[in-house]
Structure formats: structure tokens, C-alpha cells
Amino acid sequence: MRIIIKDFVLKRGAPLKGRVLFFSIAGLILLPLLVTLIQLVLPLNYTQQIVVLTYHRVSDKMNNPWDTHVSVTPQQFREHLTFLEQHGFHVLPLDEAMATLQNPQKAIPPNSVVLTFDDGDRTYAENALPILRDFQYPSTEFIIGKASLSSKGDYLSWPEISALAKDPLATFHSHTFDAHSSMQAQGKTYFATDPLFLSTENRMESESDYSHRILNDFKQEQGLFEKHLGRRDDTIALPYGHAAPSFISLAKTNGYSYIMTQDRSRANPRKVDPTHIYRLDVGNRITDTSRLTLLLKGLTSSGPLHDLYWLRVKYSQMLFERSPQF
């Protein structure tokens, strides 16, 4: 850089005013870069926000490439929790976090985070909960109702869920009864939380068809919670993190006060829309503690720094996908 500047100043014989202008412009360009680089290595601290993290499976068994997208190893999960402990995070129960966000009189602890799990996978009880108990961290598992009735044994059964619910560190909420699926038709992907294409009738679901299917799904899911946990549920996590606006409306009328989405770009501020609670999926092999730091900083920062963190995240993902382990 000094050679370039010297060349500009001496060989071209720039006048004094030109030199001042040149160094002023260089300073305007380089100073923000320097500040950004400094901020990248600063401790992770945020206030007035709650980050909700999502996992699926905690297992050493990854039999196919897709498993790396939805699984962390027990060792990796323990490293995540150790990171949270060592950096002074406040791990809140989901129900407490939701109530806090809606109550302006209640203080949000700095560096607040919530741990959630999707699907009701058996590895939650076998591998995740023992590690969570070591740290005394609360967590929430979102149950797919129909999967919990399966005889295959990959998912927690309702008797098991009922027993686990007695643990103050474990709470359970809804992940729909049977709307966690998708289908291919007409060259498109249709998610069960949206109106579906009826192949046998060669048409889209009518508004009436859709409402009837979704309300029946809610009825079956709520029935399981009433039967096995003695309560109706007020929180639902959207499969794949999204749904049609009509799904949100139907969920609200069916007693769901809090609706979990999936958004990789923000944390939850005070008075966040309770029907659009943001979550970040970190339950994959690519997310080591270094990447977890970048993700958390990206969620809780703003402005140019926010964009820079996400560029770093995308770069780390590109490197991972090119590695032999992927």
C-alpha cells in the first residue's frame, strides 16, 4: 500500500491538496474495514433480544449425507453447551422467554438464548437430555403427533413423552399432527402447511378443503396433548419453518398463541409478533463453536456488520460442502 501511495504522490507529482484528499479518501475506505475487523474479534454480547436455537437429532450415527444437515454428534452438542456456559449465556425455558418478550415490565437477561428440538426424535431423550442435565439447561421438544404414534421406534412415544414431561428441564409443544411433509407435483414442491395439489382430481385444494384438513390436524394434535399431558397446547413450530398466512390464522383460532418460524437472519426483539417467532437451525455438522459465534453475532447485529457476518457464514458453508466429509 505504501508503494502505491508513494508512486501516486512522487511520480505523478500530486500537489499538497491532492495528497490530503487522497489520504482522506483512503482513510474513509480503510477505517470502516479496520473497525469491522476489530469488531469481529470482540466478545459476543447482546441485550434486549432472545435467540431461539433449533436442533433435530443428537447422534453419532449419520448413515447418509443428509444426516449431516439435521444431526449433531453428542460431543458437538456438548461443545455448544460448553460454549454457552463459558460465554455467560442465559439459557431460558421457551415458555418463560415468550412471556418475557411480550411483557415490557420484565427484564430480558443479556445474551438470552432458548434451546429447542424438532420432531420428537428418540435421540432427544437418549443423548440430548443427559447432556442438558449436566448443564441444568432447559429445552423444548416439538412433537409430530402422528410420528409419536409410530411403531418404528425412531420417535418418542406418548407414554415416554408423558414421563419426560415431569422433568422441569423438558417441555413439549406441537409440530403439527401430520402436516410435516411435502409432495412433488407439476414440477413444484408443495408443503402440507400450504394448500396441496390434489393429483387424483388434477386441481389445487379449495379454501374449504384446506381449512378442513388443517383444522382436523390441529384437533388431532391437541387431542394428544389433552390425553397424555392434561392440557391443550399454545405453541406450535412450523414444519420447514413456513406456512401459508391462512395456516397462521387457523392456528390462532385453534388456541396457538405462539408460532415458531425458521429465520436465519434475526433474533427476537421485545414485542416481536408472537405468531412469527424467529428460530435459527444450528443442529448440523457444519456448526462448530466458531460458526456458532458468527451465527449469533449475525442474528444480533445490524447494519454493515450484520451483512459481513452472514458473508462469513456463507463462506464457511461453501468450504464445508467442498470438504470430503460432506
N, C-alpha and C positions, 0 to 999 in steps of 0.2 A: 504494500500500500504506500509506504514511504517513497519507493522508487517511482511509482506512478505520479505521486504528488510532486516530487522533485522535477520530473520530466515536464509536468504541466507548468510549474512555476518558472523553471530556469530556461528550458529550451524554447518555450513559447513566449517567454518574457512577459508574463502576465503582470499588469500593474497592481499596486497595493490594494486598490478597491476590489480588483478581481480575485486577489488572493483571499481577502476577507470573505467575499461572497462564496468562494469555493469551499473554504473551511466551514463556513456556516451551514452550507447545504450538506456537506459530508457529516457534520455533527448531527443535523436533523435526521439523517438516514441511519447513522450508526448508533446514536444514543438509544433510540427505542429498542434496537436489536440487543444492545448491551443490557438494558433494563429487563427485557424479556428473558434473556439467558440467566440473569440473576434470579428472577422470579421462579424459573423452572426448578432451581435447586433449593428454594425456600421451603420451610416446613409446611405441611398441609394443614391449613386452618380455615374454618368457615363458621359462620354464625347465621342464625335466623333461617336455616334450611334443614331439611331432613332428606337424606339419601336412602332410598329403598333398593337393596341389592337382591338379585334373584339367582337361585341355583336350581338344578334339577336332580341330577344323580351325583352321589359321592361314592365312587367305586374305583378299584384298581382294574376292573375288567372293562376293557374297551375293545370289543371284538371287530369293529368296523370303523372306517374313517369318520362316519357321522357321530360316533360316540365322543370324539374329541370336542364336538360342538356343544354337547349337553352334559358333560361329565367333568368333575374334578376328582383327583385322587384324594384319599383321606389325608395324606401328607400335605398335599397342596391346600386343602381346606384348613388344616391346622395352621399352615403358614399364613393364610389370610387372617385368621382369628388372632394369631400372634401379632401380626402387623397392626390390627385394630387396637389390641391391648397396649402395645408398646408406644403407639402414637396418640394415646389418650382419647380414643373414640368413646362416645356414649352410645351403647347398643340398647335401643328401646324396643319394648314389645310393640307390635304393629298397632294394636288397639289403642294403646296409650299415645303413640305417635299421631294417629289420625285425630284423636280428640284434641291433642295439643295444637295441631295445625289450625283447627277451627276455633280455638279459644284464645283471643288476643290477650287475655289476662294471665295466661300460663306461659312461663318462660320456656324457650327451646334451648336445651343444653347445646353448647358448642360441639361441633363435629358429631352431630347426631346421625345415627345410621340404624336401619332396620334390616334384619335378615329374613328372607322368605325363600320358600321352596315350592316348585310347581309339580303337580301331577299325582302326588301321593305315592311316589316310588318307595319301594321297600328299603332302599339304601338310606333313606332319611332316618329310620329307626335303627338300622343296623350299624351305620357308620357315622352319620352326621350328629345325631343326638348325643352319643357318648363324648364326642369332642366338644360339642356345645356345653355339655355339663361340666367339663373340665374348666371352662372359662366362665361358667354361670351366665351364659348369654341366652336370651330368649329368642325364639324363632317362630315362624308361622309356616305351616304346610297347607297348600291349596289342593283340595281333593277333587279328582274327576269321579263323580258318583258312580257311573257305570263301570269304570275300571276297578273301583273298590269292591265291586260285586263279582269280579272275575275269579275264576278258579285256577288261573295260570300261576298265581303266586308272585307275580312281579310287582304287585301293588299291595299296599296295606289294606287289610280287611277292616270292616267296621268294628268288630269286636276289638281288634288291635288299636284302632283309632280311639275308641272309647277309653281303653286302658291308658293310652299315651296322653290323652287329654287331661288326665289327673295330674300330670307333671306341670308345675307352674311355668316351666320354661318352654312348653309346647302348646301352641294354639292351632286350631284348624278352621279353615274357611273354604269357600266354594271356588271351583274351577269349571263350573257347569256340570251337568249330568252326562250329556252325550253330544256336546257341541264343540268338542276339541278334535276336530277332524277337518279334512279338506277333500275336494274332488276335482278331477280334471274333466272339462267338457268344453267343446267349441274352441279348443286351443287356449283356454283360460283356467286359472285356479280359482275355485270357489271355496270360501271358508264357511263352516257351518254356523258361524255367528252372523253371517250375512245371508241374504236371500240366495237360495240354491237354484241351479238349473235342473229341472226335472227331465232327465233324459227319456224316460218312458213316455212322457207327454210332449216332449220337444218344446218346452216353454219354461220361463222363469216362475218361481213361486209367486203367487199373488200376495198382496199385503196381508190378506186374511190367512192364507196358508202359512206364511212366515210367522205371524203373531201367534197362531195356534201352536206351531211347533216349538217356538221359544218359550212360551208360557208353560207348555207341558214339561219342557226341560227344567225350568225353574221349579215347577211343582214337585217333580221327582227328586231334585236335589234337596229342596227344602224339607221334603218328607224324610229323607235320610238323616238330616241334621236333627229334626224333631224326634225321630225314633231313637237314634243312638246317642245324641248329645243333649237331648232335652231342651233344645232351643231352635228357633229359626235363625238363619244366618243373615248378617247385614253387610257382608263384604264379599266381593267376587273378583277374581282375577280373570281377565280376558284371555282366552286361548290365542296364542300368537300375538298377544298384545293389542289387538284391534277388533273392532266390531262396527256394524252399521249404527248410525245415530238412533235408529228405531230400537235396536237392541238395548242401548243405554236407557232409553225412555222406558222400555218394558221392565228393565231391571229395577229402575227406581220405583215403579208402581208395584213391584213384587217384593219390596222390602229391603233392597240392597242400597244402603246409604253410601258405601264406598266402593268405587270401581277402579281396579288396578289395570293400568295400561302397560305398555313397554316402550320406553323412550330413552334413547341413548344420548340425549343432549342436555338434560337439565335435572336439577334436584327439585324438591318440593318446597316452595316458599310458604310463608304464612298466608292463610286464607286461600290456598290452592283449591281449585274446583274439586270437590270430593268425588265427583264422577269421572275424574281424569287424573288419578294419582300416578305419577311417573315412577317407573322402575328401571333398573339397569341390570342386564343379564351379565354376570361375571362367572357363571358356572361352566367354564370351558377350559381346556388345557392350555390355551394361549395366555390366559390371565394369571401371570405370576404377580408377585407383590410390586414389582416395578411398573408393570402395566396397570395394576390396580391403582397405584398412585396417580398415574396420568389420567385414568378414567375419572377418579374422584375430583381431581383438580379441574378437569374439563367440565364436569357437571356443575361445579360450584363457582366457577369463574365467569367472567363476562368480557365483552369487547374483543379486541385482537388476541388477547391471551387465550380466551376460550377457543378460538379457531386454531391457534397454534397447537394447543394440547390435542385437539382432535386430528390434526395432521400427523402428529407424532403417533397417535393411536393407530391410524390407518397404515402408517409406515411399518409399525411393529407387526401388524396383522399380515401385511404383504410378505414380510420376511418369514413369518411363521408358516404361511401357506406354501412357501417355496422350500421349506426345510424337509428333510427326509421323513421326519416323524409325522407329518400331516397326511 
